């Protein structure tokens, strides 16, 4: 893969991610305005619980999929590996779903402090098996660089979920309708993905020839799922226990907006790790360094203005997308957005540990972050409420990014482009002050403010020389294409 194709693939996925994030914007008001803070908080708890159990049941095998098959060309070996992993995680997923179903009542009583939630937890237990088999089937397209298929499936999953949720909520099914819509959508996406995989490589009953090797690589990563969950989501449980489901509903709504920053690293990571694995296996270390340096720069010059933009729009976003009951959590958004930036930096640098197969370092870093998260939560939530939970997340991700950079630089010396980052910060500050001065009362004004903010940032970056010559030519080519063509005529 040339660097140009890498950039095009990242751009394509990035466009799809933007469209899916727009779907999330439409979905948030639909759910929050229909369910309210209490039921939305319950849905948030079910989601983070099933995501944790799904990650543990997956046993890190998705990373083995990427690491061992990115450069594989033997179709027979690919077929055996794909179905070995898929069959294995299907069995573990079914067992995990069954265990959550059995223990739904004590979880609802002691974890959610709401015994009446047992019914919804049992319904949500089915999400585990579908989370697992769908994610593994989609990983196939990521590993073998079928980026358009991966993006289309992701796109249709997001908008399909939006459509089904709207239908079931209109029919009056409430939270159960949200769960059912999610199950139907994930089931359909898995079927389409599975049929496509079979059409490409055929089907065999696996002999699990390589599963032991894959597990040896992935099992040390499995505790990371629990540890990362502590960092990412345990604050919801603490907020629930200390402040109630209503408060976790407000906090979760604010976090869902602040976490949009992590969408900017997702397109990079989806393509970056498979490509880095291939280059590393071919001993092209200078290209590995170049890819990581460029990825870090592009992530920062996009995510830095996004953090400033979300901070400027935090209060109007919650006011427009939710109900007045949620608006009190607006101050959480800037903190979570900055934490998302730190998380993106971590995601880029942690690739080093996967490449050299020193996954224990990633585990140690996650443990430090998780312990700090719990300690800070216990100190701050009782005194300052949900803002304390937000600060604990920021502190944890800052530690993760700092420690990961320290370890990574021992193996790859990267160019941090500090001057470009400084120019991005200055341009973002100009955008922040401009957007903050706007009066935003509705969804139309909100999108106008977003567009005006993006234009302000780009112009400011031009003025301070924040773009390279190649980037400026690309921007001129795509933004002013019609003008150039008309002049040529």
N, C-alpha and C positions, 0 to 999 in steps of 0.2 A: 504494500500500500504506500503510495506516494504521500508526502505531507499535504499536497493539495487535495488529494482524495480524502485524507483524514479530516482536513478542515471542512470540506464539503459535507461529509457525513455528520460531523459534529453540528454544522449549521442546519442540516436537514432535521436531525433529532431535536435541536434547539427550537426550531420552528414548531415542530409537533408539541414540544413541551410547553411552549407559549400558548398554543391552542388548548391544550389540556388544562393548563392553569386557568385559562378563561372559563373553562367548564367548572373548575373548582369555585371560581367567583360566583357563578350562577347557582351552583349547588349549595354553597354555604347559606345564602339567605333563604333558600327553599327549605332546608332542614331546620335551621335555627328558628325561623318564623313559624314553622309548623309544630316543632317539638317543644320549643322553649328551653330555658337553661337546664332544667332538671333532666328531661329525656335526652337532650343533646349531650349532657354530661355522662349519662348512662351509656349512650352510643360510643362516646369517646373511650370510656373504660373498657367496653367490650372489644373495641378495635385494637387498643394497645395490648390487651390481654391475649387475644388470638394472634396478634403479630409476634409477640414474644414466644408463645408456644410453637408457632409455625417455624420460627427461626431455629429453635432448639431441635425440633423434629427433623429439620432439613440437614442437621449435622454438618453444616459448612460445605456440603457437596456441590453447591452451586459454584463455589470458588474453585474446587477441583475441576469442575466442568471447564471453566475458563482457562485455568493454568495448564491442564494437560492436553486439551484438544484444540487450542488456538492455532497450533502449527501442524496439526495432524492431517494427513491426506489419504491415509488408508481407509477406504469406505467400510471395509469389514470391521476394522477396529472402532471406527466411529459409531457404527450401528450397535455393536456390542456395548460400548461405553454409554451411549445415550439411553438405551433401554435398561441397562443395569441400574443406572442412577434413577431413572424414572420409576421403575418397579420398586426399588428399594425405598425411595422416599414416599411412594404411595402407601406402602405397608406401615411405615413409621407415622405417616400423617393420619391414617385411619386409627391407629392406636392412640395418638394424641387427642384426636377429636372425641374418641370414646371416653378417655380419662376426664376431659373437661366436662363432658355431659354428665358423668357420674358425680363429679365434685362440684357441680353448678351451684347447689344450694349453699354449702359452706362458703364458697367464694362470694356469692351474692350477700350472704349474711355478715361475714367478717371482713371481706375485702372491699365491698361496695357499701357496707352498712345499710343494705336495703334487701331484706329477704324476698320481697315481691319481685325482685329482678331476676329470680331463678329461671323463670320461663324464657326470658330473653337471652340469658346466658346459654341455656340449652340450645336455643335456635342458633345462636352465634357460634356454637362449637363446630358446626359444619363448615364454617369459614376456614378452619385450619387446613383441612384436607385440600380444599380448592386453592387456598393461598399457595400451598406447596407445589402441587402438580402444575398449576398455571405458571408459577415463577420458573420452574425447571424447564418447561416446554418453551417459554419465551427466551430463556438463556441460550437455547440452541441457535436462534437467529442472531443473537448478539455475538456468540462465539465464532460463528462462521460468516460474520460480517454481512449478513443479509439485513442491512440497516433499514431499508424501506419497509420490508415485511414487519420487522420488529416495531417500527414507528407506527405503521398503520394499525397493527393489532393493539398497541397502547392507546392510540387515538380512539379507536372504536370501543375499547373497553371503557374509557372515561366517559364518552358521550352516551354509550349504551347504558351505563350505570345512571347517568343523569336522567335519561328518558324513563327508565323503569322506576326510579325513585319518584319522579314526578307523578307517574301513573298510579303507583300504589299509595302515595300520600293523598292524591286527589280522591282515591277510592276509600280513604279513611282508615287505612291500616296502620298509620303511625310508625312507631319504631320497628315493629315487626315487618312493615312494608319496606323500610330501609334495608333491613337484614336480608329479606327475600330478594330484593332487587339486586343487591350485591352478589348473592349466591348465583342467581340466574346469569348475570353478566359474566362472572368469572368462569362459570361452567361452559358458556357458549364460546368464550375466547379460547379456553383450553381445547375444546373439540376442534375448532378451526385450526389451531396450532398443531395439534396432534395429527390431524388428517394431512396437513401440509408436510410435516416431518416424514410421515409414512410414504407419501408420494415421492419424496426426494431420496430417501435411503432404504426404503422397504421396511419390513417388520420381521423381527425374530423374537423368540422367547430367550431372554438373556441367560448366559451361564455364570454371570457375575465374576468374570475372569479378572477384571482389574479393580473390582470394588475395594479389595483390601488395600491396594496402593492408594486409591483415592481417599479412603478413610484415614489412612496414616497421615496424609497431608491435611485433611479437613477437620478431623476430630479435635486437634489442638485449637482450631478456630472456633469450635462450638461454644466454649465458655464466653467467647467474645460477644456472642449474641445476647447472653444473659447480662453480661457486664455493660454492653452498649445500651441495652434496654433500661438498665438502672440509670444510666446517664440521660437517655433520651426521654423516658416515659415514667420512671418511678415517681417523679414529682406529682403526676396526676393522682397517684394513689395517696400520697401524703396530703395533697390538697383536699382530696375526698374525705380522708379520715379526720383531718383537722378542721376543715371549713365546710364540707358538705358537697353533694353532687351539683348543686346550683353554682357554686364557685368554680368547680372544675369545668362546668360547661362554659362559663365566661372565659376562663383561662385557655381552654382548648380552642375556642373560636379565635382568640387573639393569636395563639401559637400557629394555627393553620394558615394565617396570613403571614406572620413573621417567617415561617419556615419556607415560604416561597423562594427565598434566597438559595436554598439547596437545589432548586430546580436548575440553576445555572451550572452546577457541577455534574449533574446527572448525565447530560449528553456527553461531556468529556469522559467521565468514568466508564460509561457504557462501551466506548470505543477504545479508550486509552489503555486500559489494562490488557485486553487481548492483544493490542498492537505492541505494547511494551514487552509482553511475554514472548512474542514472536521475535522481536529484535534482540532481546536478551539471549534467547536460545541460539540465535545466529551470531552472537558475540559482537553485535554492533552497538557498543557502549556509548559512543559519541552521539549516535542517533537517539538512544534512550535519553541521554541528557538533554538533547535538543527538544525532543517531544515534551518532556516534563517541564522544561523552562518556558516554552511557548504556551503550554496548557495553563501553567500558573499565571502567566501574564494576562492571557485572555480572560481567564476566570475573574481576576481581580479588577480589570478595567470595565467589566460588565457588572460584577456583583457590588462593587463599592458604590456606584451611583444608585443601584437598586436599594441598598441599605438606607442611603440618604432619602431616596424617594419614598420608601415605605414609612420612614420616620415622619416625613412631612405630611403624609396622607393617612397616618394611623387612625386618628379620631374620625375623619369623614368616612374612611373605609368601613369601620365597625358600625357607624351610624347608618350608612346606606345599606350595607349587606346583612345586617342583623336587626334586632329590636333594641329599644332603649335599655333593656335589662343587661345587654352585653357591652354597652359602650364604656362602662367603667373600667374595662380591661385594656383600653387603647394604649396605655403606657407600657404594656407588656411587649407590644409589637416591635419597637425599635431595639429592645434588648435581645429578643429572640432573633431578629434579623441579623444583628451583629454576631450572635452566636452561630447562626447559619453560615456566615462568612468564614468563621474560624473552622467550622465543620468541613467546609469545602476545601480549605487549605490542607486540613488533615487528610481528606480523601485522596488528594493528589500525591502527597508525600508518603502515605502508607503503602503505595504501590511498590516502593523500594523493598519493603520487608517481605512482600509476597514474591517478588522477583528472586531474591536471594534465599527464599524459603526459611527465613528467620521469623516465623510467625509468633514466636513467644514474645518478641519485643512489642508487637502490637497488643498482645494480651496484657503485658505489664502496664503499658500506657493506658489501656482501657480500665484496668483495675484502679490506677491512681485517680483517673477522672471520675469513676463511679463512687469511690469512697469519698472524695471531696464533694461530690454532688449530694450524697446523703447527709453528710455532716452540715453543709451549708443550708440545705433545706430544713433540717431539724432546728437550726438556729434562727433562720430568717422567716419561715412561713408563719410561726406563731406570733411574731412581732410585727411584720409588715405585709403579711398575706401573700397574694399571688405574685406580687412583684419580687418577693424573696425567692420564689420558685424560678422566676425568669433569670434572676441574677445567678442562681446556682448553676443553671444550664450554661450561661455565658462563661462562668469561671471554669467549669469542667471542660468545655470545648477549647478555651484558651490554653489550658494545660495540655490537652491532647495535641493541639497544633504545634505548640512550642517543643514538646518532647519528641514528637514525630520528626519535625524538621531537624532537630539535633542528631537523631539517629541516622536519618536519611543522608545528611551531608557528609557523613563518614564514608559513604560509598559513591555518591554522585554529587559533584560540585555544580550547583545550578546557578544560573544568572537570575537574580531576583528583580531586575529592572526597577530599582528603587526610584529613579527619576520619573519613569512613566507612572508609577503608583502615586507619587507626589502630585503629578499633574492631574491624575484622575481624582484625587481627593479635593484639590482646589476647584476643579470643574464641578464636582458633585456638591460642594458647598454653595457655589453660585446657583446651581439648580435648586437646592434645598430652600434657599431664601426666596427664590422666585415662586416656587410652588406653594410655599407656606403663605404667601401673600394673596393667593387666589381664594375666592369664595366658592365653596363646593357644596351644593345642596341636593344634587341628584346624580343618577348614574351617568347621564350624558356629560355633566360637568366633571365627573370623576375621570372619565376616559379622555376628555379634553385636557385635563390637568396632566394626566400621564403622558399624552402625546407632546404637550408643551414642555414638560420636564425633560423628555428624551431629546427633543430638539435643542433645548438650552444646553444640555450636557455635551452633545456632539459639537455644537458651535463653540462652546468654551474649550473643548479639547483641541479643535482646530486652531484656536487663537493662541493656546499655550504650547502648541506643537506636540500634542500627546499621541498622535498617530504616526506610524512609520510611513514612508513613501508608498510602500506596497498597499498598506491599509487605506491610505488616502485615495489611491487610484481605484481600489475596489469600491470604496464608498461613492466616489464620483461616478463610477461606471454604473452602479445599480441605482443610486438615488437620482442621478441626473441623466439617465440613459435617453429619455425622451427628448431632453433639451439638446443633447449632442447630436441625436439623429436628425432633429429638425434643422440644426445648423448645417449639417452635411448636405442636406437637400438644397 
